[in-house]
Amino acid sequence: MPGIIFRLLLGLCLLAAPLAARAVLLGVTVQGINGELKENVEKQLGIVQVIKDDRIPDSHVAWLHSRAPEQIREALAPFGYYRVKVDASLEETPEGLEATYRINPGPPVKVIVRDLVLKGPGGSDAALSSALASFPLRKGDVLDHRKYESGKREIQRLLAERGYFDAEMTEHAVKVDPDALSAEIHLHFDTGPRYRLGPVQFDGAQFPAEFMQRFVQFDRGEPYDQSTLLALQKTLLDTDYFASVNVNAVRDSAQGLEVPVRVTVSPNKRNIYSAGVGYGTDTGARVQGAVERRWVNRRGHRLRVEAQVGERKSGVDAQYGIPVHRGNVQQYALGASYKDEQSDTVDSRGAELSVSQVARWRGWDRVIALKALVERFKLRTGAQPDALKGTQNATVLYPVARLSKTRSNDPVVPTRGWELQAYVRGGLDSLLSDTSFAQLGAGAKLILPAWGRDRILLRADAATTWADKFERLPPSLRYFAGGDYSVRGYDYQSLAPTNDQGTVIGGKYLLVGSAEYEHMFTEHWGMALFSDAGNAFSNTRFNPEVGTGVGLRWRSPVGMVRVDVASAVTQPGNPLQLHVVIGPDL
């Protein structure tokens, strides 16, 4: 009998449940606060979750409404507001319920005590002291618990990164007095000893251990620093020998305070093959291919051979690299190349041998090389002066030093970035050169974001030459302007001094600048307006030629495709020139 009564009562409850009064909550209004305070309150309010949910009975809405004031106070406390007053109302309308919360946050609590202490050996660590000094809450600041937590985490992170693995927080507390509107911050650390870097073990490498040890740029026993291990990881990845690199400090195997380092690598593909076709107004149509052997032997030597066959430019280039990784020096390289270039200005064929050193210098890429160039050339338009009749030969042996640096937020189509480069080179007629000469040049590119997806692109190049016998310099060491990457609106290498017969012979100096505004209609298509100016010249008189125009832009997977129509503003009749370029901006 009791069981029957229980089941009867249960059935009546189930029948009555659907009949419970329901009224849809139409909305929740929060007044009196704005910004992140309001956002956090709305995130914490449980009643917000049932807006327009017709499955929730009004009794549950009323219960959520009764909890709202306390939830609002909890949501504002992390921002330093502890005297919060809430005027809450839940009104019934013919359409449903409306909840409104009028909030007076009151005056905020401010920090009156900032007690930050570092005890132990790390107390004299400049990096830790700097982190403590820059703790985001100071005396007089409004108490913000988020800043307190982020500051605490930053110190803990730095302790771990600098090898204080036994560090402890001996005191961490925020004492709030809502009546006095004051707060005390007490944060004490005992750093414990600083661990040191131990032996480095390599696993998975295709090279012997003694070769891998070349990449380790720290000594055993140095104070532990996570940035040192990250630098080792970056160095190994930059070699391109490895597909992946993991560098870990094995703290569980520490001997005393010395932590061994384990580096696990996986080899990259040994050979790279590439091929492609392209077109540029300066070079015409071209087919190119390359093969690279990332490592030739167990000493990590490299070989790259690249060939190009084009309408106006053809050639082959081979580079044999010998890694060093001693100090800032990365490798030595032996190079050999042959180039055949035919333009409206010059017909040139040249062979070059080089030996170079590649290194990093104060954040810059530095190349120091010795080059031997033999070039056979003929200036193709007009008659030659007596000293240059017909085909000529030029031989130069010269050292060159080059610095370059590039930064961008995207390697293909950056919206912000820059590139700087500079070089100096020269030769002596007493050392296997046909003439003594010296050259200095520099170039810069700057990309800035504009409205929306638009960009501003700026470019400048300048160079100067001193030569005992300028006419004996091969064309590849003279300066010309005009073309895709110079002054658009003019043929490739058409701007330079001429002789008495009107033959373009190249100049001693170069000065070119460009400004461009690029507007994108969609993510991939856009247009550009540009103006270029400059010239190559051989005396103090500089007469810049100006080209302006409009271009079509397509952001392709391999970089920007540019189709430009430019007008030679300073030429009679303002003739038009088409320029087509495919490739990255930097």
Secondary structure, DSSP 8 states (H G I E B T S, - for coil): -HHHHHHHHHHHHHHHGGGS-B--EEEEEEES--HHHHHHHHHH-GGGGGTT-TTSBHHHHHHHHHHHHHHHHHHHGGGTB-S-EEEEEEEE-SS-EEEEEEEE--SB-EEEEEEEEEESGGGG-HHHHHHHHT-S--TTSB--HHHHHHHHHHHHHHHHHTT-TT-EEEEEEEEEETTTTEEEEEEEEE-----EEEEEEEES-SS-HHHHGGG--S-TT-B--HHHHHHHHHHHHHTTSEEEEEEEE-GGG-BTTEEEEEEEEEE--SEEEEEEEEEETTTEEEEEEEEEES-SSTT--EEEEEEEEESSEEEEEEEEEEEEEETTEEEEEEEEEEEEEE-SSEEEEEEEEEEEEEEEETTEEEEEEEEEEEEEEEE-SS---GGG-SSEEEEEEEEEEEEEEEEES-SSS-SSEEEEEEEEEEE-TTTT-SS-EEEEEEEEEEEEE-STT-EEEEEEEEEEEEESSGGGS-GGGSB-B-STTS-TTS-TT-BS-B-TT--B--BSEEEEEEEEEEEESSSSEEEEEEEEEEEEESSS----EEEEEEEEEEEETTEEEEEEEEEETTSTT--EEEEEEEE---
